Amino acid sequence: MPGPGLRYGRSVFATALFVALVVAGWGFVSLLTETDVVADRDIGPIVVPVSIGVTALAVFVALAAPRWSTMTTRGAGALLGASAVLALGAVAVQLAVLGILQFVATGRPVSLLLAIAAQAPTPYTLVVMGAAFVSAMGLGLLAAGGGGASWPWEKD
């Protein structure tokens, strides 16, 4: 099991990959579908970026846990399952924070549910799920290699 420094360092890079994939994925989906990232026009401009920031923090905490470092020793199925659960959790956190922030901004309890209902069925939610899954799998595969990432010719 890697030490805390290596574990946190890898988790930071996996979280940065998550944020980069979300931003790039949302950009491509927005261009291809000619839609806005925010499905509900009543949602303020700061709510979605803050919800992704909180989601990134949740992804980091999950990936930096000592238990995640030993995930690859349990087999590929465990890594796939844990990555899928992390992806679903990331979507749940993102939608929950989005709804809570919209409730705080408007003061109407129904706006919490409306914001979640408007954002959940969009392709942007799938991008968040996919980004979390790819980041978790990447970290798991890097940890399974036992060391840092390297080119094939760098191995002796």
DSSP file (Angstrom, degrees, kcal/mol; ACC not computed):
  #  RESIDUE AA STRUCTURE BP1 BP2  ACC     N-H-->O    O-->H-N    N-H-->O    O-->H-N    TCO  KAPPA ALPHA  PHI   PSI    X-CA   Y-CA   Z-CA
    1    1 A M              0   0    0      0, 0.0    69,-0.1     0, 0.0     6,-0.0   0.000 360.0 360.0 360.0 130.4    0.0    0.0    0.0
    2    2 A P        -     0   0    0      0, 0.0    67,-0.1     0, 0.0   141,-0.0  -0.269 360.0-100.9 -68.5 157.1    1.5    3.4   -1.0
    3    3 A G     >  -     0   0    0      1,-0.1     4,-2.4     4,-0.0     5,-0.2  -0.160  37.3 -98.7 -69.7 170.5    2.2    6.0    1.7
    4    4 A P  H  > S+     0   0    0      0, 0.0     4,-2.9     0, 0.0     5,-0.3   0.859 120.5  55.8 -62.3 -35.7   -0.1    8.9    2.3
    5    5 A G  H  > S+     0   0    0      2,-0.2     4,-2.4     1,-0.2     5,-0.2   0.941 112.1  41.1 -63.2 -47.0    2.0   11.3    0.2
    6    6 A L  H  > S+     0   0    0      2,-0.2     4,-2.5     1,-0.2     5,-0.2   0.893 115.3  52.3 -66.5 -39.9    1.8    9.2   -2.9
    7    7 A R  H  X S+     0   0    0     -4,-2.4     4,-1.9     1,-0.2    -2,-0.2   0.927 113.1  43.2 -62.6 -45.9   -1.8    8.4   -2.3
    8    8 A Y  H  X S+     0   0    0     -4,-2.9     4,-2.3     2,-0.2    -2,-0.2   0.894 112.8  53.1 -68.3 -39.2   -2.8   12.0   -2.0
    9    9 A G  H  X S+     0   0    0     -4,-2.4     4,-1.9    -5,-0.3    -2,-0.2   0.934 111.3  45.0 -61.4 -46.7   -0.6   13.0   -4.9
   10   10 A R  H  X S+     0   0    0     -4,-2.5     4,-2.4     1,-0.2    -1,-0.2   0.885 112.0  53.2 -63.9 -37.8   -2.2   10.5   -7.2
   11   11 A S  H  X S+     0   0    0     -4,-1.9     4,-2.3    -5,-0.2    -1,-0.2   0.867 105.7  53.7 -66.8 -35.9   -5.7   11.5   -5.9
   12   12 A V  H  X S+     0   0    0     -4,-2.3     4,-2.4     2,-0.2    -1,-0.2   0.934 111.2  45.5 -62.6 -45.3   -5.0   15.1   -6.7
   13   13 A F  H  X S+     0   0    0     -4,-1.9     4,-2.2     2,-0.2    -2,-0.2   0.882 112.2  50.9 -67.7 -37.0   -4.1   14.2  -10.3
   14   14 A A  H  X S+     0   0    0     -4,-2.4     4,-2.0     2,-0.2    -1,-0.2   0.883 111.6  48.5 -65.8 -37.2   -7.1   11.9  -10.6
   15   15 A T  H  X S+     0   0    0     -4,-2.3     4,-2.4     2,-0.2    -2,-0.2   0.892 109.8  51.4 -69.2 -39.4   -9.4   14.7   -9.3
   16   16 A A  H  X S+     0   0    0     -4,-2.4     4,-2.5     1,-0.2    -2,-0.2   0.892 109.3  51.4 -62.8 -38.5   -7.8   17.2  -11.8
   17   17 A L  H  X S+     0   0    0     -4,-2.2     4,-2.7     2,-0.2    -2,-0.2   0.908 107.9  53.0 -62.5 -41.3   -8.5   14.7  -14.5
   18   18 A F  H  X S+     0   0    0     -4,-2.0     4,-2.2     2,-0.2    -2,-0.2   0.944 111.3  44.7 -58.0 -49.8  -12.1   14.5  -13.3
   19   19 A V  H  X S+     0   0    0     -4,-2.4     4,-2.5     1,-0.2     5,-0.2   0.910 113.9  50.2 -63.5 -42.1  -12.6   18.3  -13.5
   20   20 A A  H  X S+     0   0    0     -4,-2.5     4,-2.7     1,-0.2     5,-0.3   0.907 111.0  48.7 -63.6 -41.7  -10.8   18.5  -16.9
   21   21 A L  H  X S+     0   0    0     -4,-2.7     4,-2.7     2,-0.2     5,-0.2   0.878 111.3  50.3 -66.6 -36.9  -13.0   15.7  -18.3
   22   22 A V  H  X S+     0   0    0     -4,-2.2     4,-2.8    -5,-0.2     5,-0.2   0.946 113.5  44.8 -65.1 -47.4  -16.2   17.4  -17.0
   23   23 A V  H  X S+     0   0    0     -4,-2.5     4,-1.9     2,-0.2    -2,-0.2   0.939 118.7  42.1 -63.2 -47.2  -15.2   20.8  -18.5
   24   24 A A  H  X S+     0   0    0     -4,-2.7     4,-2.4    -5,-0.2     5,-0.2   0.921 116.0  49.3 -66.3 -43.5  -14.2   19.3  -21.9
   25   25 A G  H  X S+     0   0    0     -4,-2.7     4,-2.7    -5,-0.3     5,-0.2   0.917 111.0  48.8 -63.1 -43.7  -17.2   16.9  -22.0
   26   26 A W  H  X S+     0   0    0     -4,-2.8     4,-2.5    -5,-0.2    -1,-0.2   0.886 110.4  52.8 -63.6 -37.2  -19.6   19.7  -21.2
   27   27 A G  H  X S+     0   0    0     -4,-1.9     4,-2.2    -5,-0.2    -2,-0.2   0.933 112.0  44.3 -62.6 -45.9  -18.1   21.8  -23.9
   28   28 A F  H  X S+     0   0    0     -4,-2.4     4,-2.9     2,-0.2     5,-0.2   0.916 114.4  48.6 -66.4 -42.8  -18.4   19.1  -26.5
   29   29 A V  H  X S+     0   0    0     -4,-2.7     4,-2.6     1,-0.2     6,-0.3   0.913 111.5  50.7 -63.5 -41.4  -22.0   18.2  -25.5
   30   30 A S  H  X>S+     0   0    0     -4,-2.5     4,-1.1    -5,-0.2     5,-0.7   0.903 114.0  44.5 -62.9 -41.2  -22.9   21.9  -25.5
   31   31 A L  H  <5S+     0   0    0     -4,-2.2    -2,-0.2    -5,-0.2    -1,-0.2   0.917 117.2  43.9 -68.8 -43.2  -21.5   22.3  -29.0
   32   32 A L  H  <5S+     0   0    0     -4,-2.9    -2,-0.2     1,-0.2    -1,-0.2   0.860 124.1  32.9 -73.8 -35.6  -22.9   19.1  -30.4
   33   33 A T  H  <5S-     0   0    0     -4,-2.6    -1,-0.2    -5,-0.2    -2,-0.2   0.543  96.7-133.0 -97.9  -7.9  -26.4   19.5  -29.0
   34   34 A E  T  <5 +     0   0    0     -4,-1.1     2,-0.3    -5,-0.3    -3,-0.2   0.908  63.8 126.2  53.4  45.5  -26.6   23.3  -29.1
   35   35 A T      < -     0   0    0     -5,-0.7     2,-0.2    -6,-0.3    -1,-0.2  -0.842  62.9-107.4-124.6 164.2  -27.9   23.4  -25.5
   36   36 A D        -     0   0    0     -2,-0.3    -5,-0.0     2,-0.2     0, 0.0  -0.607  23.4-124.7 -87.5 153.7  -26.8   25.1  -22.4
   37   37 A V  S    S+     0   0    0     -2,-0.2     2,-0.7     1,-0.1    -1,-0.1   0.882 101.5  65.4 -63.0 -38.0  -25.2   23.3  -19.6
   38   38 A V        -     0   0    0      1,-0.2    -2,-0.2     5,-0.1    -1,-0.1  -0.786  67.5-167.9 -91.0 116.6  -27.8   24.6  -17.2
   39   39 A A  S    S+     0   0    0     -2,-0.7     2,-0.5    76,-0.1    -1,-0.2   0.848  73.0  62.4 -73.1 -34.5  -31.2   23.2  -18.1
   40   40 A D    >   -     0   0    0      1,-0.1     3,-1.4    75,-0.1    -1,-0.1  -0.828  70.0-153.0 -98.7 123.5  -33.2   25.5  -15.9
   41   41 A R  T 3  S+     0   0    0     -2,-0.5    -1,-0.1     1,-0.3    -2,-0.0   0.700  92.3  66.3 -67.4 -19.0  -32.9   29.2  -16.7
   42   42 A D  T 3  S+     0   0    0      2,-0.1     2,-0.4    -3,-0.0    -1,-0.3   0.642  77.1 100.6 -78.1 -13.8  -33.6   30.1  -13.1
   43   43 A I  S <  S-     0   0    0     -3,-1.4    -5,-0.1     1,-0.1    59,-0.0  -0.583  78.2-121.6 -75.6 130.1  -30.4   28.6  -11.9
   44   44 A G    >>  -     0   0    0     -2,-0.4     4,-0.6     1,-0.1     3,-0.5  -0.137  19.6-108.8 -68.7 166.4  -27.8   31.3  -11.3
   45   45 A P  T 34 S+     0   0    0      0, 0.0    -1,-0.1     0, 0.0    -2,-0.1   0.686 114.7  48.5 -72.2 -18.0  -24.4   31.3  -13.1
   46   46 A I  T 3> S+     0   0    0      2,-0.1     4,-1.9     1,-0.1     5,-0.2   0.638  92.2  77.9 -96.0 -15.3  -22.4   30.4  -10.0
   47   47 A V  H <> S+     0   0    0     -3,-0.5     4,-2.2     1,-0.2     5,-0.1   0.922  94.1  45.6 -65.0 -47.5  -24.5   27.4   -8.9
   48   48 A V  H  X S+     0   0    0     -4,-0.6     4,-2.1     2,-0.2     5,-0.2   0.929 112.7  48.7 -67.7 -46.1  -23.2   24.8  -11.4
   49   49 A P  H  > S+     0   0    0      0, 0.0     4,-2.1     0, 0.0    -1,-0.2   0.900 113.0  48.9 -60.7 -37.4  -19.5   25.6  -11.0
   50   50 A V  H  X S+     0   0    0     -4,-1.9     4,-2.5     2,-0.2     5,-0.2   0.900 109.2  52.6 -67.2 -38.8  -19.8   25.5   -7.2
   51   51 A S  H  X S+     0   0    0     -4,-2.2     4,-2.0     1,-0.2    -1,-0.2   0.877 110.2  47.8 -65.2 -35.6  -21.6   22.1   -7.5
   52   52 A I  H  X S+     0   0    0     -4,-2.1     4,-2.7     2,-0.2    -1,-0.2   0.869 109.7  53.7 -71.5 -35.7  -18.8   20.7   -9.6
   53   53 A G  H  X S+     0   0    0     -4,-2.1     4,-1.9     2,-0.2    -2,-0.2   0.920 111.0  45.1 -62.4 -43.4  -16.2   22.1   -7.1
   54   54 A V  H  X S+     0   0    0     -4,-2.5     4,-2.2     2,-0.2    -2,-0.2   0.885 112.8  51.8 -67.5 -37.8  -18.0   20.3   -4.3
   55   55 A T  H  X S+     0   0    0     -4,-2.0     4,-2.6    -5,-0.2    -2,-0.2   0.905 107.8  51.9 -64.3 -40.9  -18.3   17.1   -6.4
   56   56 A A  H  X S+     0   0    0     -4,-2.7     4,-2.5     1,-0.2    -1,-0.2   0.893 108.8  51.1 -62.3 -39.1  -14.6   17.3   -7.2
   57   57 A L  H  X S+     0   0    0     -4,-1.9     4,-2.5     2,-0.2    -1,-0.2   0.907 110.4  48.9 -63.6 -41.3  -13.8   17.6   -3.4
   58   58 A A  H  X S+     0   0    0     -4,-2.2     4,-2.2     2,-0.2    -2,-0.2   0.897 110.8  50.2 -65.3 -39.9  -16.0   14.5   -2.8
   59   59 A V  H  X S+     0   0    0     -4,-2.6     4,-2.6     2,-0.2    -2,-0.2   0.915 110.8  50.2 -63.3 -42.5  -14.3   12.6   -5.6
   60   60 A F  H  X S+     0   0    0     -4,-2.5     4,-2.4     2,-0.2    -2,-0.2   0.935 109.8  49.5 -61.2 -46.5  -10.9   13.5   -4.0
   61   61 A V  H  X S+     0   0    0     -4,-2.5     4,-0.6     1,-0.2    -1,-0.2   0.906 113.4  47.1 -60.8 -41.3  -11.9   12.4   -0.6
   62   62 A A  H >< S+     0   0    0     -4,-2.2     3,-0.6     1,-0.2     6,-0.3   0.919 115.6  44.0 -66.8 -42.7  -13.2    9.1   -1.9
   63   63 A L  H 3< S+     0   0    0     -4,-2.6    -2,-0.2     1,-0.2    -1,-0.2   0.773 110.5  54.9 -75.6 -25.1  -10.0    8.4   -4.0
   64   64 A A  H 3< S+     0   0    0     -4,-2.4    -1,-0.2    -5,-0.2    -2,-0.2   0.549  81.4 114.3 -84.4  -6.9   -7.6    9.5   -1.3
   65   65 A A  S XX S-     0   0    0     -3,-0.6     3,-1.2    -4,-0.6     4,-0.9  -0.368  75.4-126.1 -64.4 141.0   -9.1    7.0    1.2
   66   66 A P  H 3> S+     0   0    0      0, 0.0     4,-0.7     0, 0.0     3,-0.5   0.821 108.6  63.5 -57.7 -30.1   -6.7    4.3    2.2
   67   67 A R  H >4 S+     0   0    0      1,-0.2     3,-0.6     2,-0.2     4,-0.1   0.838  95.4  58.2 -64.6 -32.4   -9.3    1.7    1.2
   68   68 A W  H X4 S+     0   0    0     -3,-1.2     3,-1.4    -6,-0.3     4,-0.4   0.834  97.0  62.5 -67.4 -31.0   -9.1    2.8   -2.5
   69   69 A S  H 3< S+     0   0    0     -4,-0.9     3,-0.3    -3,-0.5    -1,-0.2   0.795 105.7  45.3 -64.7 -28.0   -5.4    2.1   -2.6
   70   70 A T  T X< S+     0   0    0     -4,-0.7     3,-0.8    -3,-0.6     4,-0.4   0.331  83.9 100.3 -96.9   7.3   -6.0   -1.6   -2.0
   71   71 A M  G X  S+     0   0    0     -3,-1.4     3,-1.3     1,-0.2     4,-0.2   0.867  77.0  55.5 -62.6 -37.6   -8.9   -1.8   -4.5
   72   72 A T  G >  S+     0   0    0     -4,-0.4     3,-1.0    -3,-0.3    -1,-0.2   0.733  96.0  65.4 -72.3 -20.2   -6.8   -3.4   -7.2
   73   73 A T  G <  S+     0   0    0     -3,-0.8    -1,-0.3     1,-0.2    -2,-0.2   0.670  96.3  59.1 -73.4 -14.0   -5.7   -6.2   -4.9
   74   74 A R  G <  S-     0   0    0     -3,-1.3    -1,-0.2    -4,-0.4     4,-0.2   0.490 117.8 -99.1 -92.1  -4.0   -9.3   -7.4   -4.9
   75   75 A G    <>  -     0   0    0     -3,-1.0     4,-1.6    -4,-0.2    -1,-0.3  -0.320  36.2 -70.4 110.7 167.4   -9.5   -7.9   -8.6
   76   76 A A  H  > S+     0   0    0      1,-0.2     4,-2.7     2,-0.2     5,-0.2   0.846 125.5  58.0 -67.3 -35.1  -10.7   -6.1  -11.7
   77   77 A G  H  > S+     0   0    0      1,-0.2     4,-2.7     2,-0.2    -1,-0.2   0.890 105.3  50.0 -63.2 -38.9  -14.4   -6.7  -10.8
   78   78 A A  H  > S+     0   0    0     -4,-0.2     4,-2.7     2,-0.2    -1,-0.2   0.902 111.7  48.4 -65.9 -40.1  -13.9   -4.9   -7.5
   79   79 A L  H  X S+     0   0    0     -4,-1.6     4,-2.4     2,-0.2    -2,-0.2   0.921 113.0  47.5 -66.4 -43.4  -12.3   -1.9   -9.3
   80   80 A L  H  X S+     0   0    0     -4,-2.7     4,-2.2     2,-0.2    -2,-0.2   0.933 115.2  45.7 -62.0 -45.9  -15.0   -1.8  -11.9
   81   81 A G  H  X S+     0   0    0     -4,-2.7     4,-2.4     2,-0.2    -2,-0.2   0.918 113.8  47.6 -64.2 -44.2  -17.8   -2.0   -9.3
   82   82 A A  H  X S+     0   0    0     -4,-2.7     4,-2.4     1,-0.2    -1,-0.2   0.880 111.8  50.9 -65.8 -37.2  -16.1    0.6   -7.0
   83   83 A S  H  X S+     0   0    0     -4,-2.4     4,-2.2    -5,-0.2    -1,-0.2   0.891 110.4  49.4 -66.9 -38.5  -15.6    3.0   -9.9
   84   84 A A  H  X S+     0   0    0     -4,-2.2     4,-2.3     2,-0.2    -2,-0.2   0.907 111.7  48.3 -66.2 -41.3  -19.2    2.6  -10.9
   85   85 A V  H  X S+     0   0    0     -4,-2.4     4,-2.5     1,-0.2    -2,-0.2   0.906 111.3  50.6 -64.8 -40.9  -20.4    3.3   -7.4
   86   86 A L  H  X S+     0   0    0     -4,-2.4     4,-2.4     2,-0.2    -2,-0.2   0.900 109.5  51.5 -63.1 -39.8  -18.1    6.3   -7.2
   87   87 A A  H  X S+     0   0    0     -4,-2.2     4,-1.9     2,-0.2    -2,-0.2   0.918 111.6  46.0 -63.9 -43.8  -19.5    7.6  -10.5
   88   88 A L  H  X S+     0   0    0     -4,-2.3     4,-2.3     1,-0.2    -1,-0.2   0.889 112.7  51.2 -65.5 -38.3  -23.1    7.3   -9.2
   89   89 A G  H  X S+     0   0    0     -4,-2.5     4,-2.6     2,-0.2    -2,-0.2   0.883 107.1  53.5 -64.6 -38.4  -22.1    9.0   -6.0
   90   90 A A  H  X S+     0   0    0     -4,-2.4     4,-2.5     2,-0.2    -2,-0.2   0.911 110.2  47.1 -63.5 -41.8  -20.4   11.9   -7.9
   91   91 A V  H  X S+     0   0    0     -4,-1.9     4,-2.6     2,-0.2     5,-0.3   0.911 111.7  51.0 -65.2 -41.6  -23.7   12.4   -9.8
   92   92 A A  H  X S+     0   0    0     -4,-2.3     4,-2.4     1,-0.2    -2,-0.2   0.916 112.2  46.4 -62.4 -42.9  -25.7   12.3   -6.6
   93   93 A V  H  X S+     0   0    0     -4,-2.6     4,-2.8     2,-0.2     5,-0.3   0.933 112.7  50.1 -64.3 -45.5  -23.4   14.8   -4.9
   94   94 A Q  H  X S+     0   0    0     -4,-2.5     4,-2.2     1,-0.2    -2,-0.2   0.926 114.8  42.7 -61.3 -45.5  -23.5   17.1   -7.9
   95   95 A L  H  X S+     0   0    0     -4,-2.6     4,-2.4     2,-0.2    -1,-0.2   0.893 114.6  50.4 -69.3 -38.9  -27.3   17.1   -8.2
   96   96 A A  H  X S+     0   0    0     -4,-2.4     4,-2.7    -5,-0.3    -2,-0.2   0.932 113.2  45.1 -64.3 -45.4  -27.8   17.4   -4.5
   97   97 A V  H  X S+     0   0    0     -4,-2.8     4,-2.8     2,-0.2     5,-0.3   0.901 111.7  53.6 -65.5 -39.8  -25.5   20.4   -4.2
   98   98 A L  H  X S+     0   0    0     -4,-2.2     4,-1.9    -5,-0.3    -2,-0.2   0.933 112.6  43.9 -58.7 -46.6  -27.1   22.0   -7.3
   99   99 A G  H  X S+     0   0    0     -4,-2.4     4,-2.2     2,-0.2    -2,-0.2   0.910 113.9  49.4 -65.8 -42.9  -30.5   21.6   -5.7
  100  100 A I  H  X S+     0   0    0     -4,-2.7     4,-2.6     2,-0.2    -2,-0.2   0.918 111.7  48.5 -64.1 -43.4  -29.4   22.9   -2.3
  101  101 A L  H  X S+     0   0    0     -4,-2.8     4,-2.3     1,-0.2    -1,-0.2   0.883 111.2  50.4 -65.5 -37.0  -27.6   25.9   -3.7
  102  102 A Q  H  X S+     0   0    0     -4,-1.9     4,-2.1    -5,-0.3     6,-0.3   0.886 110.5  50.1 -67.2 -37.0  -30.7   26.7   -5.8
  103  103 A F  H  X S+     0   0    0     -4,-2.2     4,-3.2     2,-0.2    -2,-0.2   0.919 111.5  48.2 -64.1 -43.8  -32.8   26.5   -2.7
  104  104 A V  H  < S+     0   0    0     -4,-2.6    -2,-0.2     1,-0.2    -1,-0.2   0.891 112.9  49.3 -63.5 -38.8  -30.5   28.8   -0.8
  105  105 A A  H  < S+     0   0    0     -4,-2.3    -1,-0.2    -5,-0.2    -2,-0.2   0.874 125.2  25.9 -69.9 -37.2  -30.5   31.3   -3.7
  106  106 A T  H  < S-     0   0    0     -4,-2.1    -2,-0.2     2,-0.2    -3,-0.2   0.764  89.3-137.5 -99.8 -27.8  -34.3   31.4   -4.1
  107  107 A G     <  +     0   0    0     -4,-3.2    -3,-0.1    -5,-0.3    -4,-0.1   0.513  65.3 120.7  80.9   4.1  -35.5   30.5   -0.6
  108  108 A R    >>  -     0   0    0     -6,-0.3     3,-1.0    -5,-0.2     4,-0.6  -0.899  56.4-151.5-104.1 123.5  -38.2   28.2   -2.2
  109  109 A P  H >> S+     0   0    0      0, 0.0     3,-1.0     0, 0.0     4,-0.8   0.843  95.8  60.2 -60.8 -33.1  -38.1   24.6   -1.2
  110  110 A V  H 3> S+     0   0    0      1,-0.2     4,-2.4     2,-0.2     5,-0.2   0.773  91.9  67.8 -67.7 -23.9  -39.7   23.5   -4.4
  111  111 A S  H <> S+     0   0    0     -3,-1.0     4,-2.3     1,-0.2    -1,-0.2   0.793  92.1  61.6 -67.0 -26.1  -36.8   25.0   -6.4
  112  112 A L  H <X S+     0   0    0     -3,-1.0     4,-1.7    -4,-0.6    -1,-0.2   0.957 110.3  38.4 -61.2 -51.1  -34.5   22.3   -4.9
  113  113 A L  H  X S+     0   0    0     -4,-0.8     4,-2.8     1,-0.2    -2,-0.2   0.874 115.1  53.5 -69.4 -37.6  -36.6   19.6   -6.6
  114  114 A L  H  X S+     0   0    0     -4,-2.4     4,-2.1     2,-0.2    -1,-0.2   0.895 108.2  49.8 -65.9 -39.2  -37.1   21.5   -9.8
  115  115 A A  H  X S+     0   0    0     -4,-2.3     4,-1.8     2,-0.2    -1,-0.2   0.920 114.3  44.5 -65.2 -43.1  -33.4   22.2  -10.2
  116  116 A I  H  X S+     0   0    0     -4,-1.7     4,-2.7    -5,-0.2    -2,-0.2   0.924 113.8  50.0 -66.4 -43.9  -32.6   18.5   -9.7
  117  117 A A  H  < S+     0   0    0     -4,-2.8    -1,-0.2     1,-0.2    -2,-0.2   0.835 112.5  47.7 -65.2 -32.3  -35.4   17.4  -12.0
  118  118 A A  H  < S+     0   0    0     -4,-2.1    -1,-0.2    -5,-0.2    -2,-0.2   0.859 119.6  37.0 -75.7 -35.0  -34.3   19.8  -14.7
  119  119 A Q  H >< S+     0   0    0     -4,-1.8     3,-1.4    -5,-0.2     6,-0.3   0.803 101.6  71.9 -89.4 -30.8  -30.6   18.8  -14.6
  120  120 A A  T 3< S+     0   0    0     -4,-2.7    -1,-0.1     1,-0.3    -3,-0.1   0.875  96.3  47.6 -59.6 -44.4  -30.8   15.0  -14.0
  121  121 A P  T 3  S+     0   0    0      0, 0.0    -1,-0.3     0, 0.0    -2,-0.1   0.381  91.3 104.3 -83.0  10.2  -32.1   13.8  -17.4
  122  122 A T  S X> S-     0   0    0     -3,-1.4     3,-1.1     1,-0.1     4,-0.8  -0.474  81.9-117.8 -87.3 159.3  -29.6   15.8  -19.4
  123  123 A P  H 3> S+     0   0    0      0, 0.0     4,-1.6     0, 0.0     5,-0.1   0.707 109.7  73.0 -66.4 -17.6  -26.5   14.4  -21.1
  124  124 A Y  H 3> S+     0   0    0      1,-0.2     4,-1.7     2,-0.2     5,-0.1   0.819  91.7  55.7 -66.8 -29.3  -24.4   16.7  -18.9
  125  125 A T  H <> S+     0   0    0     -3,-1.1     4,-2.1    -6,-0.3    -1,-0.2   0.882 105.0  52.2 -68.0 -38.2  -25.2   14.3  -16.0
  126  126 A L  H  X S+     0   0    0     -4,-0.8     4,-2.9     1,-0.2    -2,-0.2   0.845 105.4  55.8 -65.3 -33.2  -23.8   11.4  -18.0
  127  127 A V  H  X S+     0   0    0     -4,-1.6     4,-2.7     2,-0.2     5,-0.2   0.922 107.3  48.4 -64.7 -43.3  -20.6   13.4  -18.6
  128  128 A V  H  X S+     0   0    0     -4,-1.7     4,-2.1     2,-0.2    -2,-0.2   0.920 113.4  48.1 -61.3 -43.3  -20.1   13.8  -14.8
  129  129 A M  H  X S+     0   0    0     -4,-2.1     4,-2.2     1,-0.2    -2,-0.2   0.932 113.8  46.0 -63.6 -46.3  -20.7   10.1  -14.3
  130  130 A G  H  X S+     0   0    0     -4,-2.9     4,-2.7     1,-0.2     5,-0.2   0.886 111.2  52.2 -64.9 -39.4  -18.3    9.2  -17.1
  131  131 A A  H  X S+     0   0    0     -4,-2.7     4,-2.2     1,-0.2    -1,-0.2   0.905 110.9  47.2 -65.2 -41.1  -15.6   11.6  -15.9
  132  132 A A  H  X S+     0   0    0     -4,-2.1     4,-2.3    -5,-0.2    -1,-0.2   0.904 113.2  49.3 -66.6 -40.1  -15.8   10.2  -12.4
  133  133 A F  H  X S+     0   0    0     -4,-2.2     4,-2.7     2,-0.2     5,-0.2   0.935 112.5  46.5 -64.5 -46.9  -15.7    6.6  -13.7
  134  134 A V  H  X S+     0   0    0     -4,-2.7     4,-2.6     1,-0.2    -2,-0.2   0.905 113.3  49.5 -63.7 -41.5  -12.7    7.2  -15.9
  135  135 A S  H  X S+     0   0    0     -4,-2.2     4,-2.3    -5,-0.2    -1,-0.2   0.919 113.1  46.3 -63.6 -43.6  -10.8    9.1  -13.2
  136  136 A A  H  X S+     0   0    0     -4,-2.3     4,-2.3     2,-0.2    -2,-0.2   0.916 114.4  47.0 -66.7 -42.9  -11.4    6.3  -10.7
  137  137 A M  H  X S+     0   0    0     -4,-2.7     4,-2.8     2,-0.2     5,-0.2   0.910 111.4  52.2 -64.8 -41.3  -10.4    3.6  -13.2
  138  138 A G  H  X S+     0   0    0     -4,-2.6     4,-2.3    -5,-0.2    -2,-0.2   0.916 111.0  46.3 -61.1 -43.6   -7.3    5.5  -14.1
  139  139 A L  H  X S+     0   0    0     -4,-2.3     4,-2.4     2,-0.2    -1,-0.2   0.909 113.2  50.1 -65.3 -41.1   -6.2    5.9  -10.5
  140  140 A G  H  X S+     0   0    0     -4,-2.3     4,-1.8     1,-0.2    -2,-0.2   0.905 112.1  46.6 -63.9 -41.6   -6.9    2.2   -9.9
  141  141 A L  H  X S+     0   0    0     -4,-2.8     4,-1.2     2,-0.2    -1,-0.2   0.869 111.8  51.2 -69.7 -35.9   -4.9    1.1  -12.9
  142  142 A L  H  <>S+     0   0    0     -4,-2.3     5,-0.5    -5,-0.2     4,-0.4   0.909 110.9  48.4 -65.4 -41.1   -2.0    3.4  -12.0
  143  143 A A  H ><5S+     0   0    0     -4,-2.4     3,-1.1     1,-0.2    -2,-0.2   0.845 106.3  57.7 -66.9 -32.9   -2.0    2.0   -8.5
  144  144 A A  H 3<5S+     0   0    0     -4,-1.8    -1,-0.2     1,-0.3    -2,-0.2   0.798  95.6  65.1 -67.9 -27.1   -2.1   -1.6   -9.9
  145  145 A G  T 3<5S-     0   0    0     -4,-1.2    -1,-0.3    -3,-0.3    -2,-0.2   0.681 102.3-135.1 -69.1 -16.4    1.1   -0.8  -11.9
  146  146 A G  T < 5S+     0   0    0     -3,-1.1     2,-0.2    -4,-0.4    -3,-0.1   0.322  73.6  32.9  82.7  -9.0    2.9   -0.5   -8.6
  147  147 A G  S   <S-     0   0    0     -5,-0.5    -1,-0.2     1,-0.1    -2,-0.2  -0.661 100.7 -47.4-149.5-155.4    4.7    2.7   -9.5
  148  148 A G        -     0   0    0     -2,-0.2     2,-0.2     1,-0.1    -1,-0.1  -0.383  67.2 -84.7 -83.7 167.3    4.5    5.8  -11.5
  149  149 A A        +     0   0    0     -2,-0.1     2,-0.3     0, 0.0    -1,-0.1  -0.510  58.3 169.1 -70.0 138.9    3.3    6.0  -15.1
  150  150 A S        -     0   0    0     -2,-0.2     5,-0.0    -3,-0.1    -3,-0.0  -0.981  36.9-102.3-149.6 159.0    6.1    5.3  -17.5
  151  151 A W    >>  -     0   0    0     -2,-0.3     3,-1.7     1,-0.1     4,-0.5  -0.466  40.4-110.1 -77.1 154.8    6.7    4.6  -21.2
  152  152 A P  G >4 S+     0   0    0      0, 0.0     3,-0.9     0, 0.0    -1,-0.1   0.843 117.9  54.5 -57.3 -34.0    7.4    1.0  -22.2
  153  153 A W  G 34 S+     0   0    0      1,-0.2    -2,-0.0     3,-0.0     0, 0.0   0.590  96.9  66.6 -78.4  -8.3   11.0    1.8  -23.1
  154  154 A E  G <4 S+     0   0    0     -3,-1.7     2,-0.3     2,-0.0    -1,-0.2   0.629  81.4  93.6 -84.1 -13.3   11.6    3.3  -19.6
  155  155 A K    <<        0   0    0     -3,-0.9    -5,-0.0    -4,-0.5     0, 0.0  -0.613 360.0 360.0 -83.3 137.6   11.2    0.0  -17.9
  156  156 A D              0   0    0     -2,-0.3    -1,-0.1     0, 0.0    -3,-0.0   0.409 360.0 360.0-105.6 360.0   14.3   -2.1  -17.2
